[in-house]
Amino acid sequence: MKKQGVLLVNLGSPDSPSVPDVRRYLREFLMDPRVLDTPYLIRFFVVNALILPSRPKQSGAAYQSIWWPEGSPLVVLSKRLQALLQKRVQSPVALAMRYQNPSIPHAVESLLSQGVNEVVLVPLFPHYAMSSYETAVERVREVLNKKAPTATLKVMPPFYDEPAYIEALVTSAEPHLQKGFDHLLFSYHGLPERHMRKADTTGRHCLKVPNCCEVPSPAHATCYRAQCFKTTAAFVRRAKLATDQYSISFQSRLGREPWLTPYTDKVIEELPKQGKKRLLVICPAFVSDCLETLEEIGMRGRESFIHSGGKDFDLIQCLNEHPKWLDALTELVARQGIR
């Protein structure tokens, strides 16, 4: 007899802002070949010789600046979402982080111990990317195959343009939009351009065809950039924004190679010079607030904007525990048979 269980997976966080815990997290994260997709020996050298000697101290200070008494905001908010979803469905709901804790093996074991033999995996990433959505799916598949080879896995697809998700985004943003603003910036997590080409199922479309994200292609099923554009377009239609009221950028780049442009930090510096003194920023690639939203945008981004001549900087919270987001998530898992 089939018994379903839900497994929510988010990206992850250090167990604490301490340097050892941050180093442990960064090592696991950056040694993932879907994140730093270079040959193993090169990846090992870059991570252990170039990044880990200094980066954990810097990142630890950043994490400390946004850390909550209960722990990492990302983990705390994800646990709250898990608890709220569990109140709405009868099937067991477990939570895991792709990196660190709560771990995927522990979450899978929890579901199996409750008699679950069909895991409905919900990657908490609206858009497809090999370094987030894909790596979470493959890690869960690997763990489940080892622990319960006869169990089945159903994977919820990316929900970047699902009406319920867009409705949740717009509803959460409405109080900010109503206050008045000069510009709304959609800041998505950045990716190396090579990830776009690598995820291109056709091998000849992404970043090769002019205006590739606007030209219909099977490649869009796994194209992060095209899906970010579709999220923005759906939001703009729903919120009835004019074309001169918003723009798109990409944040959190690492290293010197080309990443998706324009870069958020550069855009934030330029907007005041264009007369955009009241800035709203929304980060639709994240469903839960985390280091990238709270510190990178909410602190450093705000400081940069004001220093460049801006007057008012307003970061729209991620969906977190918003009732509309919970409605959307409940609807999405119901399509997978969860009741």
C-alpha positions as CSV (number, residue, x, y, z in Angstrom):
1,M,0.0,0.0,0.0
2,K,1.3,3.4,-0.9
3,K,2.1,5.9,1.8
4,Q,3.3,9.3,0.8
5,G,5.5,11.7,2.7
6,V,6.7,15.2,1.9
7,L,10.3,16.2,2.0
8,L,11.0,20.0,1.9
9,V,14.7,20.8,0.9
10,N,16.3,24.1,1.2
11,L,20.0,25.0,0.5
12,G,21.5,25.1,4.0
13,S,23.4,27.0,6.5
14,P,26.3,26.6,9.0
15,D,25.3,25.3,12.4
16,S,26.6,28.5,13.9
17,P,28.5,31.6,12.8
18,S,31.7,30.2,14.3
19,V,34.7,29.9,12.0
20,P,34.8,26.0,12.2
21,D,31.1,25.6,11.5
22,V,31.3,28.1,8.6
23,R,34.4,26.3,7.2
24,R,32.6,22.9,7.4
25,Y,29.6,24.3,5.6
26,L,31.6,26.0,2.9
27,R,33.7,22.9,2.3
28,E,30.6,20.8,1.7
29,F,28.9,23.4,-0.4
30,L,31.9,24.3,-2.6
31,M,33.1,20.7,-3.1
32,D,29.8,19.9,-4.7
33,P,30.6,19.4,-8.4
34,R,27.3,20.9,-9.3
35,V,28.3,24.1,-7.5
36,L,31.9,24.4,-8.4
37,D,31.8,22.3,-11.6
38,T,35.6,21.9,-12.2
39,P,37.6,18.6,-12.2
40,Y,38.0,17.3,-8.7
41,L,41.7,18.1,-8.2
42,I,41.2,21.7,-9.4
43,R,38.1,22.0,-7.2
44,F,40.0,20.6,-4.2
45,F,42.9,23.0,-4.7
46,V,40.6,26.1,-5.2
47,V,38.4,25.3,-2.2
48,N,41.1,24.2,0.3
49,A,44.0,26.4,-0.8
50,L,42.4,29.5,-2.0
51,I,39.0,29.9,-0.3
52,L,38.9,28.1,3.0
53,P,42.0,29.8,4.6
54,S,40.3,33.2,4.7
55,R,36.7,33.0,3.6
56,P,35.2,31.3,6.8
57,K,36.2,34.2,9.0
58,Q,34.7,36.8,6.6
59,S,31.5,34.7,6.1
60,G,31.3,34.0,9.8
61,A,31.2,37.7,10.6
62,A,28.4,38.1,8.0
63,Y,26.4,35.3,9.4
64,Q,26.9,36.7,12.9
65,S,25.3,40.0,11.8
66,I,22.0,38.3,10.8
67,W,22.0,35.3,13.3
68,W,18.8,34.9,15.4
69,P,18.7,33.7,19.0
70,E,16.9,30.5,17.6
71,G,19.6,29.9,15.0
72,S,20.1,30.5,11.3
73,P,17.2,32.5,9.8
74,L,17.1,30.2,6.8
75,V,16.8,27.1,9.0
76,V,14.4,28.6,11.5
77,L,12.1,29.9,8.8
78,S,12.2,26.6,6.9
79,K,11.2,24.8,10.1
80,R,8.3,27.1,10.7
81,L,7.1,26.5,7.1
82,Q,7.4,22.7,7.7
83,A,5.3,23.0,10.8
84,L,2.7,25.1,9.2
85,L,2.4,22.8,6.2
86,Q,2.2,19.8,8.5
87,K,-0.9,21.3,10.0
88,R,-2.6,21.4,6.6
89,V,-1.8,17.9,5.3
90,Q,-2.1,14.4,6.8
91,S,1.0,13.0,5.2
92,P,4.3,13.3,7.2
93,V,6.3,16.4,6.3
94,A,10.1,16.4,6.8
95,L,12.7,19.1,6.3
96,A,16.3,18.9,5.1
97,M,19.0,21.2,4.0
98,R,21.1,20.2,1.0
99,Y,24.2,21.1,3.0
100,Q,24.6,20.6,6.8
101,N,21.7,20.2,9.1
102,P,19.0,19.0,9.3
103,S,20.6,16.6,6.9
104,I,18.9,14.8,4.0
105,P,19.8,11.3,5.3
106,H,18.2,12.2,8.7
107,A,15.1,13.5,7.0
108,V,14.7,10.5,4.8
109,E,15.1,8.1,7.7
110,S,12.4,10.1,9.6
111,L,10.0,9.6,6.7
112,L,10.9,5.9,6.3
113,S,10.4,5.3,10.0
114,Q,6.8,6.5,9.6
115,G,6.1,3.9,6.9
116,V,6.5,6.3,4.0
117,N,7.3,4.4,0.7
118,E,6.7,7.3,-1.7
119,V,8.7,10.5,-1.0
120,V,7.3,13.7,-2.6
121,L,10.3,15.9,-2.9
122,V,9.7,19.7,-2.8
123,P,12.9,21.6,-3.6
124,L,12.3,25.0,-2.2
125,F,13.9,26.7,-5.2
126,P,11.4,28.3,-7.7
127,H,13.8,28.1,-10.6
128,Y,15.9,25.3,-12.0
129,A,19.6,25.5,-11.5
130,M,22.2,22.7,-11.3
131,S,23.7,24.3,-8.1
132,S,20.4,24.3,-6.2
133,Y,17.4,22.4,-7.6
134,E,19.3,19.7,-9.4
135,T,21.8,19.0,-6.7
136,A,19.0,18.7,-4.1
137,V,17.1,16.3,-6.3
138,E,20.2,14.1,-7.0
139,R,21.3,14.0,-3.4
140,V,17.8,12.9,-2.2
141,R,17.7,10.3,-5.0
142,E,21.1,9.0,-3.9
143,V,20.2,8.7,-0.2
144,L,16.8,7.1,-0.9
145,N,18.3,4.5,-3.2
146,K,20.7,3.5,-0.5
147,K,18.2,3.5,2.4
148,A,15.1,2.2,0.7
149,P,15.7,1.0,-2.9
150,T,12.1,-0.1,-3.3
151,A,10.7,3.3,-2.3
152,T,9.6,5.7,-5.1
153,L,10.5,9.4,-5.5
154,K,8.2,12.1,-7.0
155,V,9.8,15.4,-7.6
156,M,7.8,18.7,-7.7
157,P,8.9,20.7,-10.7
158,P,10.2,24.3,-10.5
159,F,7.3,26.7,-9.8
160,Y,8.7,29.9,-11.1
161,D,5.5,31.0,-13.0
162,E,2.9,29.1,-11.1
163,P,0.0,31.5,-10.5
164,A,-0.3,30.7,-6.8
165,Y,3.4,31.4,-6.3
166,I,3.2,34.7,-8.3
167,E,0.1,35.6,-6.3
168,A,2.0,35.1,-3.1
169,L,4.9,37.2,-4.3
170,V,2.7,40.1,-5.4
171,T,0.6,39.9,-2.2
172,S,3.6,40.0,0.0
173,A,5.0,43.0,-1.9
174,E,1.8,45.0,-2.1
175,P,2.3,46.9,1.2
176,H,5.7,48.1,-0.1
177,L,4.4,48.9,-3.6
178,Q,1.6,51.0,-2.1
179,K,4.0,53.2,-0.2
180,G,5.4,54.6,-3.4
181,F,8.8,54.0,-5.0
182,D,11.0,55.1,-7.8
183,H,12.3,51.7,-8.9
184,L,11.7,48.0,-8.1
185,L,14.7,45.8,-8.5
186,F,14.3,42.1,-9.0
187,S,17.5,40.7,-7.6
188,Y,18.0,37.0,-8.4
189,H,20.9,34.8,-7.2
190,G,23.6,34.8,-9.9
191,L,25.1,31.9,-11.7
192,P,28.2,31.5,-13.9
193,E,27.3,31.8,-17.5
194,R,28.9,28.4,-18.1
195,H,26.1,26.9,-15.9
196,M,23.6,28.2,-18.4
197,R,25.4,26.5,-21.3
198,K,25.9,23.3,-19.3
199,A,22.2,23.0,-18.5
200,D,21.1,23.7,-22.1
201,T,19.5,20.4,-23.2
202,T,19.8,21.4,-26.8
203,G,23.4,22.4,-26.6
204,R,22.9,25.3,-29.0
205,H,20.5,27.8,-27.5
206,C,21.4,29.3,-24.1
207,L,23.6,32.5,-24.5
208,K,24.1,31.5,-28.2
209,V,20.9,32.6,-29.8
210,P,20.2,36.4,-29.7
211,N,17.6,37.2,-27.0
212,C,17.8,33.5,-26.2
213,C,15.4,33.7,-23.2
214,E,12.7,35.3,-25.4
215,V,13.0,32.7,-28.1
216,P,10.9,29.5,-27.3
217,S,13.1,26.5,-26.8
218,P,13.1,23.1,-24.9
219,A,16.2,24.5,-23.2
220,H,14.0,26.8,-21.1
221,A,12.9,23.8,-19.0
222,T,16.3,23.8,-17.3
223,C,17.3,27.5,-18.0
224,Y,17.6,29.5,-14.8
225,R,17.9,32.8,-16.6
226,A,14.8,32.3,-18.7
227,Q,12.8,31.2,-15.7
228,C,13.8,34.3,-13.7
229,F,12.6,36.4,-16.6
230,K,9.3,34.6,-16.6
231,T,8.8,35.1,-12.9
232,T,9.5,38.8,-13.3
233,A,7.1,39.1,-16.3
234,A,4.3,37.3,-14.4
235,F,4.8,39.5,-11.3
236,V,4.8,42.7,-13.5
237,R,1.5,41.6,-15.2
238,R,-0.1,40.8,-11.9
239,A,1.1,44.0,-10.2
240,K,0.3,46.1,-13.2
241,L,3.8,47.7,-13.3
242,A,5.0,49.9,-16.1
243,T,8.2,48.9,-18.0
244,D,10.1,51.8,-16.6
245,Q,9.3,51.0,-13.0
246,Y,11.5,47.9,-12.6
247,S,14.6,46.0,-13.7
248,I,16.4,42.7,-13.2
249,S,19.8,41.9,-11.8
250,F,21.8,39.0,-10.4
251,Q,23.7,38.9,-7.1
252,S,26.3,36.9,-5.1
253,R,28.8,36.3,-7.8
254,L,32.1,34.5,-6.9
255,G,35.4,34.6,-8.8
256,R,36.4,36.4,-11.9
257,E,34.7,34.4,-14.7
258,P,31.5,35.8,-16.3
259,W,28.3,35.5,-14.3
260,L,24.8,36.5,-15.3
261,T,24.5,40.2,-15.7
262,P,23.7,42.9,-14.8
263,Y,25.3,42.6,-11.3
264,T,23.1,43.7,-8.4
265,D,25.8,45.6,-6.6
266,K,26.6,47.6,-9.6
267,V,23.0,48.4,-10.4
268,I,22.4,49.5,-6.8
269,E,25.3,52.0,-7.1
270,E,24.0,53.4,-10.5
271,L,20.3,53.8,-9.7
272,P,20.7,57.0,-7.6
273,K,22.7,58.6,-10.4
274,Q,19.6,58.0,-12.7
275,G,17.3,59.8,-10.3
276,K,16.0,56.6,-8.6
277,K,16.2,57.7,-5.0
278,R,13.5,55.4,-3.5
279,L,14.4,51.8,-4.1
280,L,12.5,48.6,-3.5
281,V,14.3,45.3,-3.8
282,I,12.7,41.8,-4.1
283,C,14.6,38.5,-4.2
284,P,12.2,36.0,-5.8
285,A,14.8,33.2,-6.1
286,F,14.7,32.8,-2.3
287,V,11.6,31.6,-0.5
288,S,13.2,32.1,2.9
289,D,15.3,35.0,4.1
290,C,18.9,34.1,4.5
291,L,22.4,35.6,4.3
292,E,22.0,36.6,0.7
293,T,18.9,38.6,1.4
294,L,19.4,39.9,4.9
295,E,23.1,40.7,4.9
296,E,24.1,41.1,1.2
297,I,21.1,43.1,0.2
298,G,19.5,44.3,3.4
299,M,22.7,45.6,4.9
300,R,25.5,46.0,2.3
301,G,23.1,46.8,-0.5
302,R,21.3,49.4,1.6
303,E,24.6,51.0,2.7
304,S,25.8,51.1,-0.9
305,F,22.6,52.7,-2.2
306,I,22.6,55.4,0.5
307,H,26.3,56.1,0.0
308,S,25.7,56.5,-3.7
309,G,23.0,59.2,-3.1
310,G,19.9,57.1,-2.6
311,K,17.3,58.3,0.0
312,D,15.1,55.3,0.8
313,F,15.9,51.6,0.5
314,D,13.3,49.0,1.2
315,L,13.9,45.3,1.1
316,I,10.8,43.2,0.6
317,Q,10.9,40.1,2.8
318,C,11.0,36.7,1.3
319,L,7.8,34.7,1.4
320,N,8.9,33.0,4.6
321,E,5.6,32.1,6.4
322,H,3.3,34.3,4.4
323,P,-0.2,32.8,4.4
324,K,-0.4,33.1,0.6
325,W,2.9,31.2,0.2
326,L,1.5,28.5,2.5
327,D,-1.6,28.4,0.3
328,A,0.5,28.1,-2.8
329,L,2.7,25.3,-1.3
330,T,-0.4,23.4,-0.1
331,E,-1.8,23.6,-3.6
332,L,1.5,22.5,-5.2
333,V,1.9,19.4,-3.0
334,A,-1.7,18.5,-3.5
335,R,-1.0,18.1,-7.2
336,Q,1.5,15.4,-6.3
337,G,-1.3,13.5,-4.4
338,I,-0.5,14.9,-0.9
339,R,-3.6,15.4,1.2
